[in-house]
Amino acid sequence: MAVADDSTPASPGTARARLELEQFLPYRLSVLSNRLSSAIARIYADRLDLGITEWRVMAVLGLSPGLSASELAQRTAMDKVAVSRAVARLVAAGRLQREVDPEDRRRAVLHLSPAGQAIYAEVAPLALEFEQRLFGHLEPREREALFQHLDRLDALDIEAWQPEP
């Protein structure tokens, strides 16, 4: 549990809640995500001049071409500004192509360019190898349970939650 009752009162008659970060799931997931992202970024960052956000954009478009920048932000749960900047850098570098959607001329869709496809083809196997090395530390039943738990948490309507009065 992440909250501990601190016996030192914040003010007369009230107890102060103390957040135990090492037991706080959002913190632990964020730290782990940052560590994993940084580790895998070492594989492609220097060699391909590619940042974490840029790779995430390319990874999503590699599997789901034709998304808009807004759809990318939504699908990756990344900040819209960060996605927009990554898209702009990738377009400028010739790794993405931006086209007007023929069905909705107000919408721009994104695709990997041939150069982007080559980078994707180089990085995706390295990313999968990295994942397999991680999985090597878990039994198959542990991996399955991990993904079941992640799926259950991901299915929650967290955005609708408000602090209780």
N, CA, C and O of each residue as an XYZ file, in Angstrom:
660
protein
N       0.849     -1.180      0.000
C       0.000      0.000      0.000
C       0.888      1.234      0.000
O       1.912      1.250      0.683
N       0.527      2.252     -0.737
C       1.380      3.414     -0.941
C       1.239      4.483      0.129
O       2.133      5.317      0.280
N       0.151      4.481      0.867
C      -0.079      5.539      1.846
C       0.109      4.966      3.237
O      -0.448      3.923      3.579
N       0.889      5.653      4.017
C       1.084      5.256      5.405
C       0.613      6.384      6.300
O       0.745      7.561      5.964
N       0.066      6.012      7.437
C      -0.369      7.026      8.389
C       0.845      7.493      9.160
O       1.489      6.709      9.856
N       1.152      8.753      9.039
C       2.270      9.341      9.781
C       1.721      9.788     11.129
O       0.738     10.526     11.198
N       2.356      9.342     12.178
C       1.840      9.672     13.510
C       2.072     11.132     13.879
O       1.555     11.603     14.892
N       2.849     11.856     13.063
C       3.059     13.272     13.332
C       1.922     14.058     12.708
O       1.796     14.073     11.484
N       1.093     14.710     13.504
C      -0.050     15.427     12.932
C       0.384     16.625     12.102
O       1.348     17.313     12.438
N      -0.353     16.869     10.994
C      -0.107     18.029     10.145
C      -0.608     19.281     10.842
O       0.008     20.343     10.748
N      -1.701     19.154     11.526
C      -2.237     20.238     12.332
C      -2.970     19.573     13.489
O      -3.246     18.375     13.428
N      -3.289     20.311     14.530
C      -3.920     19.685     15.702
C      -5.155     18.866     15.308
O      -6.066     19.362     14.646
N      -5.157     17.603     15.734
C      -6.318     16.753     15.520
C      -6.360     16.046     14.174
O      -7.309     15.302     13.926
N      -5.376     16.239     13.284
C      -5.392     15.565     11.985
C      -4.099     14.784     11.795
O      -3.039     15.200     12.263
N      -4.192     13.665     11.116
C      -3.007     12.871     10.791
C      -2.570     13.226      9.372
O      -3.394     13.583      8.531
N      -1.291     13.127      9.120
C      -0.741     13.443      7.803
C      -0.502     12.134      7.065
O       0.124     11.219      7.600
N      -0.997     12.045      5.842
C      -0.753     10.864      5.008
C       0.620     11.011      4.367
O       1.000     12.096      3.928
N       1.346      9.925      4.320
C       2.674      9.933      3.715
C       2.665      8.972      2.529
O       2.296      7.806      2.665
N       3.066      9.465      1.395
C       3.107      8.671      0.174
C       4.406      7.882      0.145
O       5.490      8.464      0.114
N       4.299      6.566      0.154
C       5.471      5.688      0.089
C       5.710      5.369     -1.381
O       5.083      4.466     -1.934
N       6.620      6.113     -2.015
C       6.809      5.993     -3.464
C       7.189      4.587     -3.906
O       6.741      4.133     -4.959
N       8.000      3.894     -3.129
C       8.422      2.552     -3.531
C       7.261      1.564     -3.536
O       7.378      0.472     -4.092
N       6.136      1.943     -2.918
C       4.947      1.089     -2.908
C       3.801      1.708     -3.705
O       2.689      1.181     -3.685
N       4.048      2.810     -4.404
C       3.017      3.536     -5.147
C       3.090      3.106     -6.611
O       4.049      3.427     -7.312
N       2.073      2.380     -7.065
C       2.094      1.761     -8.391
C       2.380      2.747     -9.523
O       3.236      2.446    -10.354
N       1.717      3.906     -9.609
C       2.036      4.819    -10.717
C       3.515      5.220    -10.747
O       4.114      5.309    -11.819
N       4.090      5.459     -9.590
C       5.509      5.817     -9.530
C       6.375      4.657    -10.007
O       7.271      4.844    -10.830
N       6.107      3.463     -9.494
C       6.914      2.290     -9.858
C       6.823      2.012    -11.356
O       7.834      1.722    -11.996
N       5.604      2.102    -11.921
C       5.453      1.858    -13.359
C       6.181      2.922    -14.176
O       6.808      2.613    -15.190
N       6.097      4.168    -13.736
C       6.768      5.260    -14.444
C       8.280      5.083    -14.427
O       8.935      5.228    -15.459
N       8.831      4.772    -13.269
C      10.278      4.579    -13.164
C      10.724      3.406    -14.028
O      11.711      3.504    -14.757
N       9.996      2.302    -13.944
C      10.350      1.133    -14.750
C      10.247      1.451    -16.239
O      11.130      1.090    -17.018
N       9.175      2.123    -16.630
C       9.013      2.503    -18.031
C      10.165      3.381    -18.500
O      10.698      3.182    -19.592
N      10.550      4.351    -17.679
C      11.660      5.229    -18.042
C      12.964      4.445    -18.161
O      13.744      4.673    -19.085
N      13.202      3.532    -17.237
C      14.424      2.721    -17.294
C      14.447      1.848    -18.538
O      15.468      1.767    -19.222
N      13.330      1.196    -18.836
C      13.271      0.327    -20.011
C      13.404      1.144    -21.299
O      14.131      0.755    -22.213
N      12.701      2.275    -21.365
C      12.774      3.121    -22.560
C      14.188      3.637    -22.778
O      14.671      3.665    -23.910
N      14.848      4.042    -21.716
C      16.223      4.537    -21.836
C      17.173      3.433    -22.276
O      18.064      3.662    -23.094
N      16.982      2.245    -21.738
C      17.855      1.129    -22.103
C      17.693      0.768    -23.569
O      18.683      0.562    -24.272
N      16.466      0.691    -24.030
C      16.261      0.328    -25.432
C      16.651      1.478    -26.355
O      17.061      1.251    -27.493
N      16.525      2.706    -25.868
C      16.916      3.857    -26.691
C      18.407      3.843    -26.978
O      18.840      4.335    -28.020
N      19.197      3.286    -26.070
C      20.640      3.198    -26.320
C      20.927      2.378    -27.572
O      21.960      2.565    -28.214
N      20.030      1.486    -27.915
C      20.218      0.646    -29.102
C      20.130      1.481    -30.374
O      20.889      1.259    -31.318
N      19.206      2.442    -30.405
C      18.971      3.169    -31.652
C      19.280      4.656    -31.608
O      19.382      5.284    -32.662
N      19.432      5.233    -30.442
C      19.558      6.689    -30.341
C      20.781      7.224    -31.070
O      20.649      8.063    -31.961
N      21.944      6.762    -30.713
C      23.164      7.291    -31.315
C      23.317      6.856    -32.768
O      23.650      7.663    -33.636
N      23.073      5.596    -33.017
C      23.286      5.049    -34.356
C      22.335      5.647    -35.378
O      22.714      5.860    -36.530
N      21.092      5.921    -34.963
C      20.072      6.365    -35.923
C      19.568      7.778    -35.655
O      18.659      8.250    -36.338
N      20.145      8.454    -34.675
C      19.700      9.807    -34.307
C      18.184      9.826    -34.118
O      17.464     10.579    -34.774
N      17.729      8.984    -33.210
C      16.308      8.762    -33.008
C      16.012      8.804    -31.522
O      16.626      8.072    -30.746
N      15.062      9.665    -31.110
C      14.672      9.756    -29.719
C      13.569      8.771    -29.367
O      12.985      8.132    -30.242
N      13.293      8.660    -28.078
C      12.283      7.716    -27.596
C      10.912      8.032    -28.191
O      10.233      7.134    -28.690
N      10.505      9.290    -28.143
C       9.190      9.657    -28.674
C       9.126      9.407    -30.172
O       8.110      8.938    -30.685
N      10.206      9.718    -30.870
C      10.231      9.489    -32.319
C      10.099      7.998    -32.636
O       9.362      7.615    -33.544
N      10.818      7.159    -31.883
C      10.709      5.722    -32.130
C       9.294      5.224    -31.836
O       8.766      4.395    -32.577
N       8.682      5.716    -30.772
C       7.312      5.271    -30.464
C       6.360      5.635    -31.596
O       5.503      4.839    -31.978
N       6.516      6.836    -32.126
C       5.681      7.250    -33.258
C       5.911      6.307    -34.437
O       4.959      5.846    -35.066
N       7.179      6.024    -34.731
C       7.488      5.142    -35.859
C       6.987      3.722    -35.610
O       6.499      3.067    -36.532
N       7.104      3.242    -34.374
C       6.656      1.885    -34.059
C       5.154      1.745    -34.268
O       4.692      0.744    -34.815
N       4.401      2.733    -33.840
C       2.945      2.681    -34.016
C       2.584      2.759    -35.497
O       1.746      1.999    -35.983
N       3.223      3.682    -36.206
C       2.920      3.825    -37.639
C       3.400      2.626    -38.443
O       2.851      2.335    -39.506
N       4.412      1.930    -37.952
C       4.864      0.717    -38.626
C       3.800     -0.358    -38.645
O       3.733     -1.156    -39.579
N       2.972     -0.382    -37.622
C       1.885     -1.363    -37.537
C       0.541     -0.793    -37.964
O      -0.329     -1.524    -38.438
N       0.373      0.521    -37.794
C      -0.918      1.151    -38.083
C      -0.703      2.421    -38.907
O      -0.874      3.524    -38.388
N      -0.333      2.286    -40.171
C      -0.117      3.484    -40.992
C      -1.424      4.236    -41.216
O      -2.510      3.660    -41.161
N      -1.293      5.538    -41.471
C      -2.462      6.336    -41.811
C      -3.138      7.005    -40.631
O      -4.269      7.476    -40.750
N      -2.463      7.054    -39.494
C      -3.026      7.732    -38.339
C      -2.683      9.223    -38.389
O      -1.695      9.621    -39.005
N      -3.496     10.025    -37.745
C      -3.188     11.446    -37.586
C      -2.311     11.607    -36.344
O      -2.162     10.671    -35.557
N      -1.736     12.790    -36.175
C      -0.929     13.061    -34.992
C      -1.775     12.939    -33.723
O      -1.298     12.433    -32.707
N      -3.011     13.393    -33.777
C      -3.903     13.272    -32.610
C      -4.167     11.815    -32.258
O      -4.177     11.441    -31.085
N      -4.378     11.006    -33.270
C      -4.600      9.573    -33.026
C      -3.353      8.913    -32.455
O      -3.448      8.034    -31.599
N      -2.182      9.336    -32.928
C      -0.927      8.821    -32.366
C      -0.816      9.167    -30.886
O      -0.473      8.316    -30.065
N      -1.110     10.423    -30.550
C      -1.038     10.853    -29.157
C      -1.997     10.035    -28.301
O      -1.652      9.617    -27.196
N      -3.179      9.815    -28.809
C      -4.170      9.053    -28.058
C      -3.728      7.602    -27.894
O      -3.824      7.045    -26.800
N      -3.252      6.996    -28.957
C      -2.875      5.586    -28.918
C      -1.670      5.327    -28.026
O      -1.577      4.274    -27.396
N      -0.744      6.287    -27.968
C       0.469      6.112    -27.168
C       0.364      6.717    -25.781
O       1.254      6.520    -24.954
N      -0.704      7.449    -25.509
C      -0.895      8.161    -24.234
C       0.254      9.135    -23.984
O       0.636      9.383    -22.841
N       0.792      9.677    -25.062
C       1.849     10.682    -24.939
C       1.243     12.063    -25.141
O       0.177     12.207    -25.739
N       1.932     13.066    -24.637
C       1.521     14.448    -24.760
C       1.417     14.837    -26.243
O       2.297     14.514    -27.041
N       0.336     15.532    -26.596
C       0.123     15.930    -27.991
C       1.253     16.803    -28.519
O       1.646     16.676    -29.679
N       1.774     17.680    -27.682
C       2.870     18.557    -28.116
C       4.120     17.734    -28.403
O       4.804     17.973    -29.398
N       4.424     16.763    -27.537
C       5.597     15.910    -27.748
C       5.448     15.107    -29.032
O       6.408     14.959    -29.788
N       4.254     14.589    -29.279
C       4.012     13.826    -30.503
C       4.137     14.739    -31.719
O       4.746     14.362    -32.720
N       3.570     15.923    -31.636
C       3.639     16.867    -32.748
C       5.087     17.230    -33.079
O       5.461     17.306    -34.249
N       5.890     17.450    -32.055
C       7.309     17.766    -32.281
C       8.048     16.578    -32.888
O       8.863     16.745    -33.795
N       7.766     15.393    -32.391
C       8.409     14.195    -32.931
C       8.026     13.998    -34.391
O       8.874     13.681    -35.225
N       6.754     14.185    -34.694
C       6.290     14.058    -36.083
C       6.998     15.087    -36.960
O       7.458     14.752    -38.052
N       7.091     16.323    -36.501
C       7.756     17.365    -37.287
C       9.219     17.001    -37.550
O       9.706     17.182    -38.666
N       9.923     16.492    -36.537
C      11.323     16.092    -36.725
C      11.434     14.933    -37.710
O      12.324     14.915    -38.560
N      10.524     13.967    -37.592
C      10.571     12.805    -38.481
C      10.233     13.176    -39.924
O      10.827     12.642    -40.861
N       9.290     14.079    -40.099
C       8.963     14.550    -41.449
C      10.161     15.297    -42.030
O      10.543     15.068    -43.178
N      10.754     16.193    -41.234
C      11.911     16.969    -41.696
C      13.090     16.064    -42.035
O      13.859     16.363    -42.948
N      13.237     14.963    -41.306
C      14.337     14.033    -41.550
C      14.031     13.056    -42.680
O      14.874     12.229    -43.030
N      12.820     13.144    -43.258
C      12.457     12.246    -44.347
C      12.081     10.853    -43.905
O      12.105      9.917    -44.705
N      11.729     10.701    -42.625
C      11.367      9.383    -42.104
C       9.863      9.139    -42.087
O       9.410      7.997    -42.023
N       9.103     10.216    -42.145
C       7.644     10.135    -42.219
C       7.167     10.940    -43.413
O       7.809     11.900    -43.840
N       6.033     10.530    -43.936
C       5.344     11.297    -44.970
C       3.989     11.708    -44.426
O       3.269     10.903    -43.835
N       3.656     12.964    -44.634
C       2.365     13.500    -44.205
C       1.552     13.746    -45.466
O       2.017     14.392    -46.405
N       0.336     13.225    -45.473
C      -0.539     13.360    -46.640
C      -1.925     13.782    -46.190
O      -2.333     13.513    -45.060
N      -2.633     14.437    -47.071
C      -4.021     14.789    -46.802
C      -4.853     13.522    -46.966
O      -4.696     12.778    -47.934
N      -5.733     13.294    -46.006
C      -6.624     12.134    -46.055
C      -7.598     12.325    -47.209
O      -8.340     13.307    -47.219
N      -7.619     11.421    -48.177
C      -8.519     11.600    -49.321
C     -10.002     11.561    -48.939
O     -10.845     12.085    -49.668
N     -10.321     10.938    -47.795
C     -11.720     10.864    -47.367
C     -12.139     12.059    -46.514
O     -13.329     12.348    -46.391
N     -11.160     12.756    -45.925
C     -11.439     13.933    -45.113
C     -10.287     14.903    -45.308
O      -9.261     14.792    -44.636
N     -10.444     15.835    -46.202
C      -9.358     16.721    -46.612
C      -8.882     17.641    -45.480
O      -7.862     18.315    -45.627
N      -9.605     17.677    -44.356
C      -9.160     18.479    -43.208
C      -8.161     17.721    -42.349
O      -7.543     18.299    -41.455
N      -8.002     16.460    -42.609
C      -7.200     15.574    -41.761
C      -5.906     15.179    -42.477
O      -5.922     14.802    -43.648
N      -4.796     15.271    -41.758
C      -3.508     14.813    -42.288
C      -3.191     13.448    -41.686
O      -3.341     13.236    -40.483
N      -2.756     12.538    -42.531
C      -2.389     11.200    -42.073
C      -0.896     10.992    -42.289
O      -0.275     11.624    -43.144
N      -0.349     10.102    -41.501
C       1.089      9.873    -41.498
C       1.413      8.438    -41.883
O       0.696      7.498    -41.537
N       2.514      8.300    -42.609
C       3.020      6.995    -43.025
C       4.539      7.019    -42.897
O       5.164      8.074    -43.008
N       5.120      5.858    -42.662
C       6.566      5.765    -42.721
C       7.002      5.953    -44.173
O       6.411      5.368    -45.081
N       8.020      6.755    -44.390
C       8.609      6.896    -45.714
C       9.459      5.650    -45.975
O       9.629      4.831    -45.071
N       9.992      5.487    -47.175
C      10.915      4.361    -47.384
C      12.089      4.374    -46.396
O      12.502      3.320    -45.913
N      12.627      5.561    -46.096
C      13.711      5.651    -45.105
C      13.199      5.244    -43.728
O      13.899      4.552    -42.987
N      11.995      5.663    -43.381
C      11.390      5.281    -42.108
C      11.127      3.795    -42.023
O      11.314      3.188    -40.969
N      10.694      3.203    -43.122
C      10.461      1.757    -43.153
C      11.767      0.987    -42.947
O      11.783     -0.052    -42.288
N      12.863      1.505    -43.518
C      14.164      0.855    -43.338
C      14.600      0.914    -41.874
O      15.130     -0.060    -41.339
N      14.372      2.064    -41.229
C      14.714      2.191    -39.804
C      13.846      1.263    -38.971
O      14.337      0.584    -38.069
N      12.565      1.235    -39.272
C      11.655      0.341    -38.557
C      12.124     -1.108    -38.702
O      12.152     -1.853    -37.723
N      12.487     -1.502    -39.913
C      12.945     -2.873    -40.164
C      14.229     -3.190    -39.415
O      14.494     -4.351    -39.102
N      15.030     -2.173    -39.124
C      16.264     -2.375    -38.371
C      16.015     -2.405    -36.874
O      16.597     -3.231    -36.170
N      15.159     -1.517    -36.372
C      14.971     -1.378    -34.929
C      13.985     -2.402    -34.364
O      14.193     -2.901    -33.258
N      12.934     -2.720    -35.085
C      11.915     -3.633    -34.544
C      12.502     -4.965    -34.082
O      12.165     -5.411    -32.986
N      13.359     -5.620    -34.858
C      13.937     -6.876    -34.347
C      14.805     -6.672    -33.101
O      14.839     -7.530    -32.219
N      15.501     -5.542    -33.033
C      16.311     -5.252    -31.849
C      15.414     -5.049    -30.623
O      15.745     -5.492    -29.523
N      14.283     -4.379    -30.823
C      13.330     -4.177    -29.731
C      12.753     -5.509    -29.268
O      12.608     -5.745    -28.069
N      12.426     -6.373    -30.213
C      11.896     -7.690    -29.847
C      12.941     -8.527    -29.123
O      12.610     -9.260    -28.190
N      14.191     -8.426    -29.540
C      15.271     -9.138    -28.849
C      15.421     -8.621    -27.417
O      15.622     -9.402    -26.487
N      15.323     -7.306    -27.249
C      15.388     -6.695    -25.923
C      14.266     -7.246    -25.047
O      14.489     -7.616    -23.895
N      13.053     -7.295    -25.609
C      11.911     -7.813    -24.854
C      12.132     -9.275    -24.460
O      11.816     -9.672    -23.339
N      12.664    -10.059    -25.365
C      12.908    -11.472    -25.054
C      13.933    -11.628    -23.936
O      13.830    -12.547    -23.124
N      14.917    -10.738    -23.890
C      15.883    -10.782    -22.791
C      15.183    -10.479    -21.470
O      15.483    -11.103    -20.453
N      14.247     -9.521    -21.479
C      13.465     -9.243    -20.269
C      12.649    -10.462    -19.870
O      12.632    -10.854    -18.703
N      11.972    -11.059    -20.846
C      11.125    -12.212    -20.562
C      11.934    -13.416    -20.082
O      11.399    -14.308    -19.424
N      13.215    -13.436    -20.413
C      14.060    -14.528    -19.951
C      14.155    -14.591    -18.438
O      14.569    -15.608    -17.883
N      13.773    -13.511    -17.768
C      13.807    -13.469    -16.308
C      12.450    -13.823    -15.685
O      12.291    -13.796    -14.465
N      11.490    -14.149    -16.531
C      10.155    -14.519    -16.048
C       9.777    -15.886    -16.600
O      10.118    -16.226    -17.733
N       9.084    -16.650    -15.805
C       8.527    -17.918    -16.263
C       7.351    -17.605    -17.199
O       6.741    -16.542    -17.079
N       7.029    -18.502    -18.119
C       5.895    -18.250    -19.022
C       4.601    -17.902    -18.291
O       3.868    -17.017    -18.734
N       4.307    -18.576    -17.185
C       3.088    -18.272    -16.438
C       3.154    -16.882    -15.802
O       2.127    -16.222    -15.642
N       4.364    -16.439    -15.439
C       4.528    -15.098    -14.877
C       4.301    -14.031    -15.958
O       3.691    -12.994    -15.696
N       4.794    -14.293    -17.167
C       4.566    -13.356    -18.280
C       3.073    -13.228    -18.571
O       2.546    -12.128    -18.735
N       2.414    -14.369    -18.629
C       0.972    -14.366    -18.907
C       0.225    -13.599    -17.813
O      -0.660    -12.797    -18.109
N       0.577    -13.842    -16.571
C      -0.078    -13.138    -15.461
C       0.211    -11.641    -15.525
O      -0.683    -10.830    -15.285
N       1.440    -11.269    -15.842
C       1.791     -9.857    -15.965
C       0.893     -9.165    -16.990
O       0.330     -8.107    -16.708
N       0.760     -9.754    -18.166
C      -0.059     -9.128    -19.202
C      -1.547     -9.137    -18.840
O      -2.273     -8.209    -19.198
N      -2.001    -10.165    -18.142
C      -3.390    -10.168    -17.681
C      -3.628     -9.025    -16.703
O      -4.647     -8.339    -16.783
N      -2.697     -8.817    -15.785
C      -2.830     -7.727    -14.818
C      -2.757     -6.369    -15.516
O      -3.542     -5.470    -15.213
N      -1.829     -6.223    -16.437
C      -1.729     -4.958    -17.175
C      -3.003     -4.683    -17.965
O      -3.487     -3.551    -17.991
N      -3.547     -5.711    -18.607
C      -4.795     -5.547    -19.364
C      -5.943     -5.119    -18.452
O      -6.738     -4.255    -18.821
N      -6.031     -5.714    -17.275
C      -7.103     -5.349    -16.332
C      -6.963     -3.898    -15.885
O      -7.948     -3.162    -15.831
N      -5.742     -3.491    -15.568
C      -5.527     -2.105    -15.149
C      -5.774     -1.142    -16.305
O      -6.345     -0.069    -16.109
N      -5.350     -1.516    -17.500
C      -5.519     -0.658    -18.674
C      -6.995     -0.487    -19.037
O      -7.372      0.528    -19.625
N      -7.825     -1.457    -18.697
C      -9.252     -1.392    -19.021
C     -10.029     -0.460    -18.086
O     -11.179     -0.125    -18.368
N      -9.422     -0.045    -16.991
C     -10.102      0.849    -16.050
C     -10.296      2.228    -16.672
O      -9.459      2.691    -17.447
N     -11.395      2.873    -16.332
C     -11.678      4.227    -16.819
C     -11.039      5.225    -15.852
O     -11.735      5.932    -15.124
N      -9.719      5.269    -15.857
C      -8.951      6.058    -14.887
C      -9.200      7.547    -15.071
O      -9.236      8.291    -14.091
N      -9.373      7.995    -16.312
C      -9.555      9.427    -16.578
C     -10.798      9.981    -15.887
O     -10.863     11.178    -15.605
N     -11.769      9.140    -15.615
C     -13.014      9.586    -14.998
C     -12.908      9.689    -13.472
O     -13.792     10.245    -12.821
N     -11.839      9.158    -12.915
C     -11.720      9.153    -11.453
C     -11.478     10.542    -10.917
O     -10.692     11.314    -11.466
N     -12.155     10.842     -9.852
C     -12.001     12.111     -9.145
C     -11.742     11.817     -7.675
O     -12.217     10.808     -7.154
N     -11.002     12.676     -7.010
C     -10.793     12.453     -5.567
C     -12.128     12.448     -4.830
O     -13.045     13.203     -5.154
N     -12.206     11.582     -3.838
C     -13.427     11.548     -3.036
C     -13.455     12.747     -2.115
O     -12.419     13.160     -1.594
N     -14.645     13.312     -1.911
C     -14.749     14.501     -1.043
C     -14.451     14.189      0.404
O     -14.497     15.082      1.250
